Amino acid sequence: MKQVIFEQTGLPKDVLQWVDTPMPEPKVHEVRIQVLARNINPSDIMFIQGLYGIQPKLPCSAGFEAVGIIETTDSTSVFPVGTRVIFTAIGTWKEYVCVPVNSVIPVPANMSNEMACQAFVNPLTAYAMLEESGLKEGDKLLITAGASAWGKLVIQMAKQKGIWVGATVRQASQKKHLYDLGADLVIDTENEKVTKLIKEQAPNGVQAVFDAVGGILAAQALSCLEIGGTMYVFGLLSLENIPLNSGLLIFKNLTVKGFWLSSWMENASPETRKTAIKTVFEHLSKESIQVDIASTFPLEKFQEAICAYETPGRNGKVLIVSY
């Protein structure tokens, strides 16, 4: 079996290797999956660098999210051989992977592999953050990293709820696409001031901020909150911690909360999880929300895929496929 591994943490271009390894054997309550497609998420790159919340046990394969076909079923045979499933695992950049049967999700028949491999992490995170925030029609939300896959999903889901959405981008060329998706305000942080433009559109501030960037931008976004507002922090694309203004926190009674999809799913009731997955899959299957694909590469060309992922101004996901 072929897979992409790293024996030490570091930049993907320096540490990733293409190797042959024995075929994995499933345990009693596991299924073996032939992996068909994966998308590259920021968490994948941070994991390889040793900068993610989960630390790799070296040597380790890369990637967390994928779609595949069950090749060997478990002892319960809940899902027969040939069932197409979405799953998450530590290490999906390989031809085969074994995962617990209770962690796989059958793929709707009308959902393509290209959509299915990105149907879990970003769509569910966008959905769950909106649910967690309690935002309702007429409320105002500011998100950073608006042009990311997650950001575009938040914009679309929020607009369906009647929520006003402001979003930051790093390039002016990204603004039109976000307006087309329904954003009410798109701010080019290289040439425009976040606090000034938010003040013009929301004089009293926004009810919530969803931050994926951290650093100075997150600090600016924090100052855009209304009294009693909340910032939900779920990413650190800048790799810089947020310099929090204590005065703002105190005198505006602000709250800063961390958000991680794994924790949300673990703490949610079975019915809440079921509703979340059903809602997201319905959106994707009916194409009531749009997902973008920038480029697709075969597994053995993973380094080219990473270069495409790192391209400035990229619009859409980079996929790594095995078909």
N, C-alpha and C positions, 0 to 999 in steps of 0.2 A: 504494500500500500504506500502511496505517495502522500507526503504531507509537508507543510511549511512549519518549521520549528525555530526556536531561538534557545541557545544554551546560556546566554547572558543577556541582561537588559541593556537597551541602548536604542539608537536610531534604527528604524526598520531596515534601511538600506545597508546598515553595517552588520546587523546581527541575524537577520533571517536567513534560513538555509532550506534548500529543497532536498529532502531525504527519503530513502526507502525505510519503512518500518513494518513489523509484523501486523497482520490483520487483527484488529481488536476483537476480543471475545466477550459477548454480553454476559452479565451476571443474571441471576434468576429473574429479577424484576426489571430487566433492561431490554431494550430493543437495539438492534444494530441498524444504522441508517446509512444508506448511500447518499452522500451529500450532493445536492444539485447546484445550489447557488447560495452565495453569501453577499452581504453588503458591508462596506467598510464604514465603521462608525468611529467618531473621535475616541471613544473608550477603547477600541481595539489598539489604536496607535499609542495611547497612554499606557495601556497594559504592557505592551512590548517594551516601553521605556521604563517600566517600574514605577509609574506615576499615578496609577489608578488605585482605587480603594481596595481592590483585591490584588494581592501579590501573586505572581506566577510561581509555581513549583517547577524549577528548572530540571531538565529541559522541558519546554512547553510549546504547544501549538498556539497560534494566534486565532483571534476571532471569537465572537460570542453568539452570533445570531445567524440562522440558516434555514433553508428548506431542503427536504430530502425525501427519499422513498424508503419505507421500512423493508429491509432486506432479510432480517431474521427477527421473528416476533418473540415475545416473552412467554412465560409459562401460562399466563392467563389468556393469551391470544385475544385481548380486547381489540387490538387493531391488527388485521390480517396483513400478511406479506403483500407488498405493493401499495399500501396506503401512503399517500403523500401527506407529509406533516411539517409543521413549523416547530422549531425548538430552539432553545438557548443552551449553550454548554461552554465550558472553558476549553477553547480550542476547536474551531470549526473549519479552519483552513487545511482540511485533509479530505481524503476521498471517502473514508468511512468513520463513523463515530458511534459510540454506545452511550445511551442516555436512559434514565428511568422512564418506564412507560407512562407513568402518571404526569410527566412533564411535557409530553408532546401534544400538539393541537392539530387535528385534521384540517387540511386545506380545503376551502370551498372549491367545488369543481370548476367554477368560472373564474378562479383567481390564478393568474399566471405565476410561474416560478419567480419571474423578475419582481413582481409585486409581493409575493408571499415571503420572500427572503428579507423584506424590509417592513413586514406587517406587524411586528411585535414591539420592538424597543421604542422607536420614535412615535408611532401612532398611539400606543398605550400610554407613553409618558405624557404626550400632549393632552390626551383625554383625562388622565388621572390628575394632572396638575390643575386643569380647569375645574374638575370636580372638587379637589382639595381646597381650591381658593374660594369656592362658593360664589364666584362672580355671577351676576345675573344681567338680564337685558338692561341696557343703559349704563352699566358700569364701564370703567375705563381700565385698560391693561396696557402696560409697556413691556415689550420683550426685547432682549438683546439677541444677537445672532439671528436676526429675522430671516436671512437668506439661507439658513441651514435647513436640512430636511425637517427637523423638529420644528423650527420656527415657522415654516410654511404650513405645517399641519396645524399648529396652534392658531395661526391667523384664520384658517378656513373653519376650524371647529368653533372658534370664538365668534366669528361672524354669524354662524348658524344659530348662535344663542343670542344675537343682538348686542354683543359686547363691542365697544369701541376699542380698536387695537392700534397702538403705535409700535413701530419696530425699528431697530437700528441695523444698519448695514455698513460695510467698510468700503463699498464701491458704488458710485453713482449709477453705474450700468445695471445694478441689481434692483433699483427702485421700482421701475415700471412693472416688473413681474409681480412684486409684492402688492402693488396697487391693484393689479389685475386680479389677484387672489382675494382682495377685499380689505386690505390694510387701509386704515383711515389716515395714517401719517407714517412716512418712511424717512428716516433720518440718516444721511450719509455722515458718519462720525469723523471722516477725514476732512470734511469741509463745512460741517454744520454743527451747531451747539445743541446738545440734547436738552439741557435744562431750559434754554431759551424757547425752543420750538414746543416743548411740552407745556410750558407756562402759557404760551399763546393759545394752545388748543384745550388745555385743561387747567384753568387758573387756580383751582383748589387742589390740583394734583390728581394722580391716578390712584385707584383703590389697590392695585397690585402690580408688582414687577416680577417677571419670570426671567432669571438671569442665567445664562449659559457661558458667560465670558469671564467674570471676575475682574480683578484689577481696578484701574481708574474708571473704566466705563461703568462697572457695577456701582461704584461709589457715586457717580453722577446720576445713575438711574435711581439709586436709593433716595436721593434728594428730590426726586420727582413725585414721591409718594405723598398722598394726602395725610392729614392727621389720623393716626390709627391704622395706617396702611401696612401692608405686608409684602416683603420681598421673599420669593421662593428661589433658592439657589440650587441648581442641579448640575451645573457644569463649570469648567475652569479652562476654557479654550485659550485664554491668555497665559495660563500657567502662573498667574500672579494672584496672590490672596487679595481680598477686598480690604482697602484701608477704611475702616468704619469710622464715621463721624459720631462720636459719643453724644455731642450736643443734639444732633438730629434725632438720635434714638430716644433721648430723654424727653426733649421738649415737644416732639411730634408723636411721642408714644408709638414708635415704629417697632415692627417685629421682623426679624430675619430668620427664616426657617430653611433648613436643608431639605432636599427632596431626592429620593433615590427610588426608582421604580421597583427594584427588588424588595425593598422594605415595605412599600405601599402594597404590593401584591401579597406579601407575607401576612400583613396585618389586616387586609381587607377580608370581609366575609366571603364564603364561597359564592353566594348570590351576587355580591358586588363584583367579584372577579368575572363571573359568567356574563353579567351585563356589560362589563367593560369590553370583553373580547367580542361579544356578539355585536355591540354597537360599532366598534372599530371595523370589524370584518364586513359589516353591512355597508359602511361608508366606502370601504375600498372596493368591494365587489360591485357596488352600484356606481362607482366612480363619482360619488358626491363630494369626495375630496380628492385632490390631485397629488400624485407623487411623481417626481421627476427622476429620470435616469440619465446620467451624463455619459457613461461609457461602460463597456463590458469586456472582461478579460478572462481567458482560461486560467485555471489554477496555477499552472506552471509559469505563467507570466505575471506572478504576483508583484514583482518589483515594478513592472510597468504600471500595474494597477495603482500602486502606492504613489508613483510619480503623478498619475492622473488625479488622484485624490488630493495631492498637495498643490495642484494648479490654482493660482489665485483667480477668484471670480467664477470658479466652477459652479454650474447650475445643475444640481441633481446628484444622485448617488452613483458611486463607482461600485460595480458588481464584479465578483469573482465567481466564475461558473465552472461546472464539470460536465458539460454536455455540448 
